[in-house]
């Protein structure tokens, strides 16, 4: 395994570096990195719905879309992020325990009561300090997660629009009440010290980006990750919208229809997926707004929205 030492704090560069390594690095990869103030939104989310736009703009907070699904997260220099890239192997499409285990082990050795909670969170004493997400490309899996160490909670709660249905389903009053910073458990540490500790906890060959790699990442950052088209461009007005929360996450369907047939479809939410939802949206073009026909078109929905059943998503179109 290669351990990439990455001290860059530009969120556009760092998100681009993950895609670059996923596409170009053949060996297994581990990388730790930190971002300046930013909101990182899931691949399938509506940017305008997830952020407090005035707060983000007034405080110079970058908004960057990532490759993986899941929900929006706030980053600052008190947040440590980690990335694993390796062969998918025989594992299922989404296997969070596999990659969270070494992080939990390293933190437990320091006395942090870390554990995997639900499908993709890590918690300490029931409070979340890490969210995780994955995607698969050409039989290689990219897994990344956050580790809140000393993040500014006022910026975290100010930048994100909390989903009231999600909070209600978990019986939680506020964003701030359900998360914690690990500095509570590690008062003698700094974020940089914890980052160095985690780098040394993994057996890997340390390396840095070459000049060629850096140029490739900067090109990808400029042409994709820092553009309005990537971060906001998929969000637009549709004639019909319906939203629901399921055990596997929230799903919003937006569409326009002509003569009872779908003409333009957008499916967003904080769900996870093994394949790009773009393919699913295109496959629905021309489908009649009849539940049975929609369900038939959605027969492979589990690859695009993990845990979903065709009838559940078809019902959203009829609901509108």
Secondary structure, DSSP 8 states (H G I E B T S, - for coil): -EEEE-----HHHHHHHHHHHHHH--S-EEEEE--SSEEEE-TT--HHHHB-HHHHHHTT-EEEE-SS-S--EEE-TTEEEEEEEEE-TTS-S--HHHHHHHHHHHHHTTT--EEEETTTEEEETTEEEEEEEEEEETTEEEEEEEEESS--HHHHHHHB---HHHHHHTT-S-TGGGB--GGGT-TT--HHHHHHHHHHTS--EEE---HHHHHHHHHHIIIIITSHHHHTTT----SEEEEEEETTEEEEEEEEEETTEEEEEEEEES---SS-HHHHHHHTTT-BS-HHHHHHHTTTHHHHSTT--HHHHHHHHHH-
